[in-house]
Amino acid sequence: MAPALYPAVDLRGGRLVRLLEGDFGRETVYGDDPVEQARRFEAAGAPWLHIVDLDAALTGDPANRAAVGAVASALDIPVQAGGGVRSIADAQALFDAGVRRVVMGTAALENPALVAQVAEMGAVAVGIDVRGEEVALRGWTQGSGLTLAEAIGRFDPASVDAFVVTQIHRDGTLEGPDTDLLCAALRETEVEVIASGGVGHLEDLKVLAALNENGSGIGGIILGKALYEGTVDLEEAVRAMARK
C-alpha cells in the first residue's frame, strides 16, 4: 500500500512558518491563516494533515492550541497534531479539539508509560527526531543520549499508532530524505513509520514509497517546505502515490 501524504502546517505565533534544520533562528513565514492553508491541502486531495505547535514544542506553552482546534474543526480529513504534548491534559485538550492522532516527543521519551496512558484516550504517534545519530528533545534544542533503536525500544508497540521519524539535518533543506535512517526504523519496529524531513521533489516521494525492510514499507510521508516553495505539487503527488 502506498504511503499516505501528510502536508504540514507548522505554527509559531499564530503564523505559518518553516524552520531550516529545526533552527528557530532560521524561520521563513508563509502566511497567517492556517485554516485557509489547511483547506487548500484538503482540496488538493491530502488524506491527512500534520500540524505542529512550534511554540509549545520549545516552551511547553500551548500558544497555538486555539489555531490547532480551528484547523481540526474546519476539515473533514483527519488531523495529526503535536508540539509540546507533555501531559495527559495536553493530549486530552487536543483530542477534545478534534485531533485524530496526537504526536508526543519529549514527554514520551522521558516517560514512555505516559504513551500507554494517552493511548487509552485515543491514537498516539511518537515523534523521534534525530540529529545525526542522536535523538533530540525539547523542540530539537537538547540531546537525549539515545539512538534511534534505543528510543524505539522504549515503547510498547501495542500503545503506539505510528512513529514519526525526522532527520533534523534534512528538515527544510529539500535535499532528499535520510533513507538509511528510515530503513533502520523499519528494521526496528512493525509499527507504522511516517517519514519526515528532506522531501524536495516528486522523485523523493517515489524513493520513499519504494523502501522496504523485512516486508515493511513507509506508511506516511510528511511534506512541508516543498509544498510552500512549490517544488512539489500536492495534487500531482497524491496522484503519484495513488498509482503505487
C-alpha positions as CSV (number, residue, x, y, z in Angstrom):
1,M,0.0,0.0,0.0
2,A,1.3,3.5,-0.9
3,P,2.3,5.9,1.8
4,A,-0.3,8.5,2.9
5,L,0.8,12.1,2.4
6,Y,0.7,14.4,5.3
7,P,1.0,18.1,4.3
8,A,2.4,20.0,7.3
9,V,1.2,23.2,9.0
10,D,3.8,24.5,11.4
11,L,2.6,27.3,13.7
12,R,4.7,29.9,15.5
13,G,3.0,32.9,16.9
14,G,-0.1,32.0,15.0
15,R,1.6,32.2,11.7
16,L,2.5,29.5,9.2
17,V,6.3,29.0,9.2
18,R,9.0,26.6,8.3
19,L,12.3,26.2,10.1
20,L,15.6,25.2,8.5
21,E,17.1,22.2,10.2
22,G,14.9,22.9,13.2
23,D,16.6,26.2,13.9
24,F,14.2,28.7,15.5
25,G,16.6,31.5,14.3
26,R,16.2,30.4,10.6
27,E,12.4,30.8,10.1
28,T,10.5,31.5,6.9
29,V,6.9,32.8,7.3
30,Y,4.5,31.6,4.7
31,G,1.2,33.1,5.9
32,D,-1.0,33.9,8.8
33,D,-4.2,31.9,8.0
34,P,-3.6,28.2,8.9
35,V,-7.3,27.3,8.4
36,E,-7.3,28.5,4.8
37,Q,-4.0,26.8,4.1
38,A,-5.3,23.5,5.6
39,R,-8.4,23.7,3.5
40,R,-6.3,24.1,0.3
41,F,-4.4,21.0,1.3
42,E,-7.6,19.1,1.8
43,A,-9.0,20.3,-1.5
44,A,-5.8,19.0,-3.2
45,G,-6.6,15.5,-2.0
46,A,-4.5,15.2,1.1
47,P,-5.7,12.2,3.2
48,W,-4.3,13.7,6.4
49,L,-3.0,16.9,7.8
50,H,0.0,17.2,10.1
51,I,0.1,20.3,12.4
52,V,2.8,21.3,14.9
53,D,2.7,24.0,17.6
54,L,6.3,25.1,17.5
55,D,5.9,27.5,20.4
56,A,4.7,24.6,22.6
57,A,7.4,22.3,21.4
58,L,10.0,24.8,22.6
59,T,8.5,26.1,25.8
60,G,5.6,23.7,26.7
61,D,3.1,26.6,26.5
62,P,0.4,25.7,24.0
63,A,0.2,29.1,22.5
64,N,-1.3,27.9,19.2
65,R,-3.9,25.4,20.6
66,A,-6.9,27.5,19.5
67,A,-5.5,27.6,16.0
68,V,-5.0,23.8,16.0
69,G,-8.6,23.4,17.1
70,A,-9.8,25.8,14.4
71,V,-8.0,23.8,11.8
72,A,-9.2,20.4,13.0
73,S,-12.8,21.6,13.1
74,A,-12.6,23.1,9.6
75,L,-11.5,19.9,7.9
76,D,-13.2,16.6,7.0
77,I,-9.9,14.8,6.8
78,P,-8.2,13.6,10.0
79,V,-5.6,15.8,11.7
80,Q,-2.4,14.6,13.4
81,A,-1.1,17.2,15.9
82,G,1.9,17.6,18.1
83,G,4.3,20.1,19.7
84,G,4.7,20.3,23.5
85,V,2.3,17.5,24.3
86,R,3.8,16.7,27.7
87,S,0.9,15.5,29.8
88,I,-2.4,13.6,29.7
89,A,-4.2,17.0,30.0
90,D,-2.3,18.3,26.9
91,A,-3.3,15.2,24.9
92,Q,-6.9,15.4,26.1
93,A,-7.2,19.0,25.1
94,L,-6.1,18.1,21.5
95,F,-8.5,15.2,21.3
96,D,-11.2,17.4,22.6
97,A,-10.3,19.9,19.8
98,G,-11.0,17.3,17.2
99,V,-7.4,16.0,16.6
100,R,-7.5,12.3,15.5
101,R,-3.9,11.4,16.5
102,V,-1.6,13.1,19.0
103,V,2.1,13.2,18.4
104,M,4.3,13.0,21.5
105,G,8.0,13.6,21.5
106,T,10.0,14.8,24.6
107,A,7.5,13.6,27.2
108,A,7.1,10.2,25.5
109,L,10.9,9.6,25.5
110,E,11.3,10.8,29.1
111,N,8.3,8.9,30.4
112,P,7.2,6.0,28.0
113,A,4.5,4.9,30.4
114,L,2.7,8.2,29.5
115,V,2.2,7.0,26.0
116,A,0.3,3.9,27.2
117,Q,-1.9,6.2,29.3
118,V,-2.7,8.5,26.4
119,A,-3.3,5.6,24.1
120,E,-6.3,4.7,26.2
121,M,-7.8,8.1,25.2
122,G,-7.0,8.0,21.5
123,A,-4.4,7.3,18.9
124,V,-0.8,8.3,19.7
125,A,2.2,8.7,17.4
126,V,5.7,9.0,18.9
127,G,7.9,11.6,17.3
128,I,11.6,10.6,17.1
129,D,13.7,13.5,15.9
130,V,17.3,12.6,15.1
131,R,20.2,14.9,14.7
132,G,22.9,12.9,13.1
133,E,22.6,9.7,15.2
134,E,21.3,11.2,18.5
135,V,17.6,11.6,19.3
136,A,16.8,15.3,20.2
137,L,14.3,16.7,22.7
138,R,12.5,20.0,23.5
139,G,11.9,21.4,20.1
140,W,15.2,19.8,18.9
141,T,17.2,22.0,21.2
142,Q,18.7,19.3,23.5
143,G,20.3,15.9,23.0
144,S,18.8,12.8,24.7
145,G,21.8,10.5,24.6
146,L,19.6,7.9,22.8
147,T,20.0,6.3,19.4
148,L,17.0,5.7,17.2
149,A,17.0,2.0,18.1
150,E,17.1,2.8,21.9
151,A,14.3,5.3,21.5
152,I,12.0,2.9,19.6
153,G,12.8,0.1,22.1
154,R,11.4,2.2,25.0
155,F,7.8,1.7,23.8
156,D,5.2,-1.0,23.9
157,P,4.2,-1.4,20.2
158,A,0.6,-2.0,21.2
159,S,0.3,1.6,22.5
160,V,1.9,3.3,19.5
161,D,-0.1,4.1,16.4
162,A,2.9,5.3,14.5
163,F,6.5,6.6,14.8
164,V,7.2,9.9,13.1
165,V,10.9,9.8,12.3
166,T,12.7,13.0,11.3
167,Q,16.3,13.6,10.4
168,I,16.8,17.2,11.6
169,H,19.8,17.8,9.4
170,R,17.5,17.3,6.3
171,D,14.4,19.1,7.6
172,G,13.6,22.1,5.5
173,T,16.5,21.6,3.2
174,L,14.7,20.0,0.2
175,E,17.8,17.8,-0.2
176,G,16.1,14.5,0.0
177,P,15.2,12.2,2.9
178,D,17.6,10.2,5.0
179,T,16.7,6.7,3.7
180,D,19.3,5.0,5.8
181,L,17.6,6.3,9.0
182,L,14.2,5.4,7.8
183,C,15.3,1.9,6.8
184,A,16.8,1.5,10.3
185,A,13.4,2.5,11.8
186,L,11.6,-0.1,9.6
187,R,14.0,-2.8,10.9
188,E,13.4,-1.8,14.5
189,T,9.6,-1.9,14.6
190,E,6.5,-3.3,12.9
191,V,4.6,-0.1,14.0
192,E,3.9,2.2,11.1
193,V,6.7,4.6,10.3
194,I,6.0,8.1,9.0
195,A,8.9,9.8,7.2
196,S,9.7,13.4,7.9
197,G,12.4,15.7,6.7
198,G,14.2,16.5,3.4
199,V,11.5,15.8,0.7
200,G,12.1,18.3,-2.0
201,H,10.8,16.7,-5.2
202,L,8.3,14.2,-6.5
203,E,11.1,11.7,-7.1
204,D,11.8,11.7,-3.3
205,L,8.3,10.5,-2.7
206,K,8.8,7.7,-5.1
207,V,12.1,6.7,-3.4
208,L,10.3,6.6,0.0
209,A,7.4,4.6,-1.4
210,A,9.9,2.0,-2.6
211,L,11.6,1.5,0.7
212,N,11.1,-2.0,2.2
213,E,12.7,-3.7,5.1
214,N,11.5,-7.2,6.2
215,G,8.3,-6.7,4.3
216,S,7.5,-3.3,5.8
217,G,7.4,0.0,4.0
218,I,6.9,3.6,4.9
219,G,3.3,4.2,6.0
220,G,3.2,8.0,5.6
221,I,5.3,11.0,4.3
222,I,5.2,14.5,5.8
223,L,5.5,17.3,3.3
224,G,6.4,20.8,4.4
225,K,8.7,23.2,2.7
226,A,8.4,21.5,-0.7
227,L,4.8,22.4,-0.8
228,Y,5.3,26.0,0.3
229,E,8.2,26.6,-2.1
230,G,6.3,24.9,-5.0
231,T,8.9,22.2,-5.7
232,V,6.2,19.5,-5.1
233,D,2.6,19.9,-6.3
234,L,0.3,18.2,-3.8
235,E,-2.3,17.2,-6.3
236,E,0.3,15.6,-8.5
237,A,1.9,13.9,-5.5
238,V,-1.4,12.5,-4.4
239,R,-2.0,11.0,-7.9
240,A,1.5,9.6,-8.0
241,M,1.1,7.8,-4.6
242,A,-2.3,6.5,-5.7
243,R,-0.6,4.7,-8.6
244,K,1.8,2.9,-6.4
